[in-house]
Amino acid sequence: MSGMNVFDARTIFADLAPVVLYNEALSRHTTMRIGGPADALAIPETIEQVEALVHTAKSRGVPIFILGRGSNLLVRDGGIRGLVIKLGDAFSKLTVEGRELTVFAGRTIVSTAHVAMKNGLAGLEFAAGIPGTVGGAVVMNAGAHGGEMKDVIRAVQVLTSNGLIETRSVEALQFGYRTSSLRDSGDVVLGAVFRLAPGDTAEMQQKVKAWNVRRQATQPLSYPSCGSVFRNPAGDFAARLIEAAGLKGERIGGAMISELHANFIVNLGGASAADVISLMTCARARVRDEFGVELVPEVRVVGEDGARG
């Protein structure tokens, strides 16, 4: 289904979630503050509502896109056709039992890491500076400071594209560098179980504090961005290569390769997705030409090209 008009969307989804927004600008829902409209954006509050939304969309042939906090995501200027399901604050429940944390997918991974540390549980400290939700972090196998989600996950609960709720083991998730079998699978992550180890709360908090100080000094946190744009090549850093290619401060429209960290593209105000994609294309071409290295995007680029009228 290529898209719906507002009447169709209202008819199909109006009674399935407490909040359904139509022709909603996704720039309001991404950390980059960029993105064209979604035909319909539903914000469910229960797993049953998610099930009803998925079932109805599937039965009508409507494409589904799952959105968390919109980090590590670039939505093209034409927006996303079909239904966007946003798992937000209603999906933030967390329980601690022994050395395990069970967390709903809509909770931020930062707050999850801090709860773990407060409870003397080690292993999630690396995630204390990663924007986004638990669901997004699981799908992307988010990582930092030598740690990754695959290191601490015991199991993940998903709603499959066939409408079944399943529990998946770490092995079944086929984690790789910033990816997993869940990426583009059509399955919806509902929650995860983290298996952690005993740790000293004060020591962990001190370590995270030092990381955050360095992050504030080296990353352009005062501008909207999607985080790291490219994956680090084996044995090297994307930021070093882009900087060595002379691209720090390179600007197209309202987007700029950060002068502080070359693997960040920032929205200076009014940037379009096309501006960002042009900068990404420029960086990839320059690094390829000068160093023979093919940069692979880490940011997920979705949606349709061209602004919608």
VENNORVEN-V910129 format. One record per residue. N is the residue number from 0. SS is DSSP state (helix for helix, strand for strand, loop for the rest). NEAR is the number of other C-alpha atoms within 10 Angstrom. D_FIRST is the distance of its C-alpha to the first C-alpha in Angstrom with 1 decimal. Layout:
n=N ss=SS near=NEAR d_first=D_FIRST
n=N ss=SS near=NEAR d_first=D_FIRST
This chain:
n=0 ss=loop near=9 d_first=0.0
n=1 ss=loop near=9 d_first=3.8
n=2 ss=loop near=16 d_first=5.6
n=3 ss=loop near=18 d_first=7.9
n=4 ss=loop near=12 d_first=11.4
n=5 ss=helix near=14 d_first=14.2
n=6 ss=helix near=9 d_first=15.2
n=7 ss=helix near=13 d_first=12.0
n=8 ss=helix near=21 d_first=12.3
n=9 ss=helix near=16 d_first=16.0
n=10 ss=helix near=9 d_first=15.7
n=11 ss=helix near=17 d_first=13.6
n=12 ss=helix near=21 d_first=15.4
n=13 ss=loop near=16 d_first=18.7
n=14 ss=loop near=13 d_first=21.0
n=15 ss=loop near=19 d_first=19.8
n=16 ss=loop near=19 d_first=21.4
n=17 ss=loop near=12 d_first=24.5
n=18 ss=strand near=13 d_first=22.8
n=19 ss=strand near=21 d_first=19.3
n=20 ss=strand near=18 d_first=19.0
n=21 ss=strand near=19 d_first=16.6
n=22 ss=strand near=18 d_first=16.0
n=23 ss=strand near=19 d_first=18.3
n=24 ss=strand near=22 d_first=19.9
n=25 ss=helix near=24 d_first=19.6
n=26 ss=helix near=21 d_first=23.0
n=27 ss=helix near=14 d_first=24.5
n=28 ss=helix near=17 d_first=23.3
n=29 ss=loop near=23 d_first=24.2
n=30 ss=loop near=21 d_first=27.8
n=31 ss=loop near=27 d_first=27.3
n=32 ss=loop near=25 d_first=26.6
n=33 ss=loop near=29 d_first=24.0
n=34 ss=loop near=28 d_first=20.2
n=35 ss=loop near=26 d_first=17.9
n=36 ss=strand near=24 d_first=16.1
n=37 ss=strand near=25 d_first=13.6
n=38 ss=strand near=23 d_first=11.6
n=39 ss=strand near=28 d_first=13.4
n=40 ss=strand near=28 d_first=16.1
n=41 ss=strand near=25 d_first=17.9
n=42 ss=strand near=22 d_first=21.4
n=43 ss=loop near=24 d_first=22.5
n=44 ss=loop near=17 d_first=26.2
n=45 ss=loop near=14 d_first=26.4
n=46 ss=helix near=15 d_first=25.0
n=47 ss=helix near=12 d_first=24.4
n=48 ss=helix near=17 d_first=22.1
n=49 ss=helix near=23 d_first=20.1
n=50 ss=helix near=20 d_first=20.0
n=51 ss=helix near=18 d_first=18.8
n=52 ss=helix near=25 d_first=16.0
n=53 ss=helix near=27 d_first=14.8
n=54 ss=helix near=15 d_first=15.4
n=55 ss=helix near=15 d_first=13.6
n=56 ss=helix near=17 d_first=10.4
n=57 ss=helix near=15 d_first=10.6
n=58 ss=helix near=9 d_first=11.6
n=59 ss=helix near=11 d_first=8.7
n=60 ss=loop near=12 d_first=6.1
n=61 ss=loop near=19 d_first=5.7
n=62 ss=loop near=17 d_first=6.9
n=63 ss=strand near=22 d_first=10.6
n=64 ss=strand near=21 d_first=13.3
n=65 ss=strand near=19 d_first=17.0
n=66 ss=strand near=25 d_first=19.5
n=67 ss=loop near=24 d_first=23.2
n=68 ss=loop near=22 d_first=25.7
n=69 ss=loop near=24 d_first=23.7
n=70 ss=loop near=25 d_first=26.4
n=71 ss=loop near=24 d_first=26.1
n=72 ss=strand near=24 d_first=22.7
n=73 ss=strand near=28 d_first=21.9
n=74 ss=strand near=27 d_first=18.7
n=75 ss=loop near=25 d_first=18.2
n=76 ss=loop near=24 d_first=18.9
n=77 ss=loop near=20 d_first=15.4
n=78 ss=loop near=26 d_first=14.5
n=79 ss=strand near=29 d_first=11.7
n=80 ss=strand near=22 d_first=8.2
n=81 ss=strand near=22 d_first=7.5
n=82 ss=strand near=25 d_first=10.8
n=83 ss=strand near=23 d_first=14.0
n=84 ss=strand near=22 d_first=16.8
n=85 ss=strand near=22 d_first=20.2
n=86 ss=loop near=28 d_first=23.1
n=87 ss=loop near=19 d_first=26.1
n=88 ss=helix near=17 d_first=29.6
n=89 ss=helix near=15 d_first=29.2
n=90 ss=helix near=24 d_first=28.5
n=91 ss=loop near=18 d_first=31.7
n=92 ss=loop near=14 d_first=34.2
n=93 ss=strand near=17 d_first=36.6
n=94 ss=strand near=12 d_first=39.5
n=95 ss=strand near=15 d_first=42.3
n=96 ss=strand near=8 d_first=44.1
n=97 ss=loop near=12 d_first=46.7
n=98 ss=loop near=15 d_first=45.3
n=99 ss=strand near=18 d_first=41.6
n=100 ss=strand near=22 d_first=39.1
n=101 ss=strand near=20 d_first=36.2
n=102 ss=strand near=25 d_first=33.6
n=103 ss=strand near=27 d_first=30.3
n=104 ss=loop near=30 d_first=27.5
n=105 ss=loop near=25 d_first=27.4
n=106 ss=loop near=25 d_first=31.0
n=107 ss=strand near=26 d_first=32.0
n=108 ss=helix near=25 d_first=33.5
n=109 ss=helix near=19 d_first=36.4
n=110 ss=helix near=18 d_first=37.5
n=111 ss=helix near=24 d_first=37.1
n=112 ss=helix near=22 d_first=39.4
n=113 ss=helix near=20 d_first=41.9
n=114 ss=helix near=17 d_first=42.1
n=115 ss=helix near=25 d_first=42.8
n=116 ss=helix near=24 d_first=45.6
n=117 ss=helix near=15 d_first=47.1
n=118 ss=loop near=15 d_first=47.3
n=119 ss=loop near=18 d_first=49.0
n=120 ss=strand near=25 d_first=46.2
n=121 ss=strand near=21 d_first=45.7
n=122 ss=loop near=22 d_first=42.9
n=123 ss=loop near=27 d_first=40.3
n=124 ss=helix near=22 d_first=42.3
n=125 ss=helix near=22 d_first=40.3
n=126 ss=helix near=26 d_first=37.3
n=127 ss=helix near=21 d_first=39.3
n=128 ss=helix near=19 d_first=38.1
n=129 ss=loop near=18 d_first=34.4
n=130 ss=loop near=21 d_first=32.0
n=131 ss=loop near=23 d_first=29.0
n=132 ss=strand near=26 d_first=28.4
n=133 ss=helix near=30 d_first=29.6
n=134 ss=helix near=30 d_first=26.0
n=135 ss=helix near=27 d_first=25.2
n=136 ss=helix near=25 d_first=28.7
n=137 ss=helix near=27 d_first=28.2
n=138 ss=helix near=22 d_first=25.0
n=139 ss=helix near=25 d_first=26.6
n=140 ss=loop near=24 d_first=30.1
n=141 ss=loop near=24 d_first=31.4
n=142 ss=strand near=20 d_first=35.1
n=143 ss=strand near=13 d_first=38.1
n=144 ss=loop near=10 d_first=41.9
n=145 ss=loop near=6 d_first=41.7
n=146 ss=strand near=16 d_first=39.7
n=147 ss=strand near=23 d_first=36.2
n=148 ss=helix near=24 d_first=34.2
n=149 ss=helix near=23 d_first=34.7
n=150 ss=helix near=16 d_first=38.4
n=151 ss=loop near=18 d_first=38.3
n=152 ss=strand near=22 d_first=35.5
n=153 ss=strand near=19 d_first=36.5
n=154 ss=strand near=20 d_first=33.3
n=155 ss=strand near=24 d_first=29.8
n=156 ss=strand near=21 d_first=28.0
n=157 ss=strand near=21 d_first=24.3
n=158 ss=strand near=20 d_first=21.7
n=159 ss=loop near=17 d_first=20.0
n=160 ss=loop near=16 d_first=16.3
n=161 ss=loop near=11 d_first=17.8
n=162 ss=loop near=17 d_first=19.2
n=163 ss=loop near=11 d_first=22.8
n=164 ss=strand near=17 d_first=25.1
n=165 ss=strand near=14 d_first=27.0
n=166 ss=strand near=16 d_first=29.8
n=167 ss=strand near=14 d_first=29.7
n=168 ss=strand near=14 d_first=32.9
n=169 ss=helix near=17 d_first=33.4
n=170 ss=helix near=10 d_first=33.7
n=171 ss=helix near=13 d_first=30.3
n=172 ss=helix near=19 d_first=28.7
n=173 ss=loop near=13 d_first=29.9
n=174 ss=loop near=20 d_first=30.7
n=175 ss=strand near=13 d_first=31.2
n=176 ss=loop near=14 d_first=32.0
n=177 ss=loop near=18 d_first=29.5
n=178 ss=strand near=18 d_first=26.9
n=179 ss=loop near=19 d_first=26.4
n=180 ss=loop near=14 d_first=24.5
n=181 ss=loop near=21 d_first=22.4
n=182 ss=loop near=17 d_first=20.9
n=183 ss=loop near=12 d_first=17.2
n=184 ss=loop near=11 d_first=17.7
n=185 ss=loop near=16 d_first=15.4
n=186 ss=loop near=24 d_first=18.7
n=187 ss=strand near=28 d_first=19.9
n=188 ss=strand near=25 d_first=23.5
n=189 ss=strand near=22 d_first=25.5
n=190 ss=strand near=25 d_first=28.9
n=191 ss=strand near=23 d_first=31.5
n=192 ss=strand near=20 d_first=35.1
n=193 ss=strand near=24 d_first=37.4
n=194 ss=strand near=20 d_first=40.7
n=195 ss=loop near=20 d_first=43.2
n=196 ss=strand near=15 d_first=46.9
n=197 ss=strand near=14 d_first=49.9
n=198 ss=loop near=16 d_first=50.5
n=199 ss=loop near=13 d_first=52.6
n=200 ss=helix near=16 d_first=50.8
n=201 ss=helix near=12 d_first=53.0
n=202 ss=helix near=12 d_first=52.7
n=203 ss=helix near=21 d_first=48.9
n=204 ss=helix near=16 d_first=48.6
n=205 ss=helix near=11 d_first=51.0
n=206 ss=helix near=12 d_first=49.0
n=207 ss=helix near=20 d_first=45.8
n=208 ss=helix near=14 d_first=47.7
n=209 ss=helix near=10 d_first=48.9
n=210 ss=helix near=17 d_first=45.5
n=211 ss=helix near=14 d_first=44.2
n=212 ss=helix near=10 d_first=47.1
n=213 ss=helix near=11 d_first=46.3
n=214 ss=helix near=13 d_first=42.6
n=215 ss=helix near=11 d_first=43.5
n=216 ss=helix near=12 d_first=45.9
n=217 ss=helix near=12 d_first=43.6
n=218 ss=loop near=18 d_first=40.1
n=219 ss=loop near=19 d_first=38.9
n=220 ss=loop near=14 d_first=38.1
n=221 ss=loop near=9 d_first=38.8
n=222 ss=loop near=16 d_first=35.7
n=223 ss=strand near=20 d_first=32.0
n=224 ss=strand near=25 d_first=30.8
n=225 ss=loop near=24 d_first=28.4
n=226 ss=loop near=22 d_first=31.5
n=227 ss=loop near=20 d_first=32.2
n=228 ss=loop near=25 d_first=30.0
n=229 ss=strand near=20 d_first=31.2
n=230 ss=loop near=18 d_first=32.4
n=231 ss=loop near=19 d_first=36.1
n=232 ss=loop near=13 d_first=37.2
n=233 ss=loop near=7 d_first=39.6
n=234 ss=loop near=5 d_first=43.0
n=235 ss=loop near=10 d_first=42.0
n=236 ss=loop near=14 d_first=40.1
n=237 ss=helix near=27 d_first=37.3
n=238 ss=helix near=22 d_first=39.1
n=239 ss=helix near=13 d_first=42.4
n=240 ss=helix near=24 d_first=40.9
n=241 ss=helix near=21 d_first=39.0
n=242 ss=helix near=20 d_first=42.2
n=243 ss=helix near=15 d_first=44.4
n=244 ss=loop near=16 d_first=42.3
n=245 ss=loop near=13 d_first=43.3
n=246 ss=loop near=21 d_first=40.0
n=247 ss=loop near=21 d_first=40.9
n=248 ss=loop near=17 d_first=40.4
n=249 ss=loop near=16 d_first=38.2
n=250 ss=strand near=18 d_first=36.2
n=251 ss=strand near=16 d_first=33.3
n=252 ss=loop near=16 d_first=32.4
n=253 ss=loop near=15 d_first=32.4
n=254 ss=strand near=26 d_first=31.9
n=255 ss=strand near=22 d_first=34.9
n=256 ss=strand near=25 d_first=35.8
n=257 ss=loop near=24 d_first=38.0
n=258 ss=loop near=18 d_first=41.8
n=259 ss=loop near=16 d_first=42.3
n=260 ss=loop near=21 d_first=40.0
n=261 ss=loop near=26 d_first=38.5
n=262 ss=loop near=26 d_first=35.5
n=263 ss=loop near=24 d_first=34.2
n=264 ss=strand near=30 d_first=32.4
n=265 ss=strand near=27 d_first=33.1
n=266 ss=strand near=25 d_first=31.7
n=267 ss=loop near=16 d_first=34.8
n=268 ss=loop near=13 d_first=33.1
n=269 ss=loop near=12 d_first=30.2
n=270 ss=loop near=19 d_first=28.8
n=271 ss=loop near=26 d_first=25.4
n=272 ss=helix near=28 d_first=23.2
n=273 ss=helix near=20 d_first=24.1
n=274 ss=helix near=20 d_first=27.8
n=275 ss=helix near=26 d_first=27.4
n=276 ss=helix near=17 d_first=25.6
n=277 ss=helix near=16 d_first=28.3
n=278 ss=helix near=21 d_first=31.0
n=279 ss=helix near=20 d_first=29.4
n=280 ss=helix near=12 d_first=29.4
n=281 ss=helix near=15 d_first=33.0
n=282 ss=helix near=27 d_first=34.2
n=283 ss=helix near=20 d_first=32.8
n=284 ss=helix near=16 d_first=34.4
n=285 ss=helix near=20 d_first=37.7
n=286 ss=helix near=21 d_first=38.1
n=287 ss=helix near=15 d_first=37.3
n=288 ss=helix near=12 d_first=39.8
n=289 ss=helix near=11 d_first=42.5
n=290 ss=helix near=12 d_first=42.3
n=291 ss=loop near=10 d_first=40.3
n=292 ss=loop near=15 d_first=38.0
n=293 ss=loop near=15 d_first=34.2
n=294 ss=loop near=22 d_first=32.8
n=295 ss=loop near=14 d_first=29.7
n=296 ss=strand near=15 d_first=27.5
n=297 ss=loop near=19 d_first=27.8
n=298 ss=loop near=18 d_first=25.5
n=299 ss=strand near=15 d_first=21.8
n=300 ss=strand near=14 d_first=19.9
n=301 ss=strand near=16 d_first=16.2
n=302 ss=loop near=18 d_first=13.7
n=303 ss=loop near=17 d_first=13.4
n=304 ss=loop near=15 d_first=16.6
n=305 ss=loop near=14 d_first=18.2
n=306 ss=loop near=15 d_first=19.0
n=307 ss=loop near=10 d_first=16.8
n=308 ss=loop near=4 d_first=19.0
